[in-house]
Amino acid sequence: MKITRIETTRLKSLPNLLWVEVHTDDGQIGLGETFRGSEAVEAYIHSLSAGMLLGKDPLQIERHSKAMLRGYLGFNGSGVETRAASALDIALWDIFGQAVNQPLYQLLGGLAHDSMRAYNTCAGGNFNTGGEQRRIVSKGDTQVTGRYDDQVAFVECPDELAQSLIEEGFSAMKIWPFDSFALQTGGQYISSVDIKKGLEPFEKIRKAVGDRIEVMCEFHSLWNTTTALAIARELKDYNIFWSEDPIKMDSVGALADYRRHAGIPVCGSETLATRSAFRDLLAADAVDYVMLDLSWCGGISEAKKIATMAEAYQKPIAPHDCTGPVVLMASLHLGLSSPNAIFQEVVRAYLAGFYQELVTTLPNVQNGFLLPPTGSGLGTQLNPALKQKADAVVRVSAL
């Protein structure tokens, strides 16, 4: 078997997403995906990555992973080189699964969990991606159509939002009400008045549903350590499950200091790439939960190493997805096969909306848990209709 063709697809209406399909001479097509800077990643794949893979055996995944991830440049970050390598690695694993007619979780060691607990990231339908977005309606309204706008809801009606998630079977949710205040000051300062405003959604959630749902707080690395700690001192009274990326993830010492003083468990970080970055966080005891994004950290090959390393430090993992459906499927396979996986992030607005237009199969969510995918490889394919869209950009490199 050898790789004969590498094809990329992106939509101008979803400018952050890029899909890559790796074709083999025996008819297999592996699917991968990455997110952000899609045009730059597309250019890198066709100018450099394709030359590294065309004519090669797609099943020599570890060899290809090393070649793509450990090059002269880009090996120590989550830039274009790593995002290209991540998407291609996912596609190669998809080919492997199809070649042996097994789901990816089986190739990664088999099921360590019969299902994977999900938490809902409270984003709206166009968060990070573009596209239409509609409001979530209040509890009891039977005219629910279109996409959820959970991001507006967690500010305007967080109590109703929490109740609606519980009714769908979710036992955890993630919100980020402090971000707007960080944008006002560059993350250097927050007033006591604004801290109280940021705490209001947590207070309303706890009053409405008590501890029936876990609540995570996302900070998007917007704050300096001093200010992040000022927020944490007040936030910890609300039984927060984790504080995610409270500061920029480029200072292990600062993050370790935050963890020691915050009184809230720390989760980090979807923004990091390759095992070396996570090794440093774990060695410094700077995190309680390890979050990784398979389309940014190096693909399935690197993610499996990171998950195993986290397990050695007795830290749980929770794969990230606020990006695309292919990464969600790949992350689910990783989580199901990793003993220390405790959550898979989902965005119900995406699952109920535009994700359905992009791929042939999405994860089966039942009562807040994701079931193992069926079929070989990833268990999903790119929707053939995407390439026929007026705003589709398709590029091909071939032997």
Summary of the structure (lengths in Angstrom):
residues: 399
radius of gyration: 20.6
end to end distance: 13.7
largest distance: 63.9
contacts: 1468
relative contact order: 0.17
helix: 42%
strand: 18%
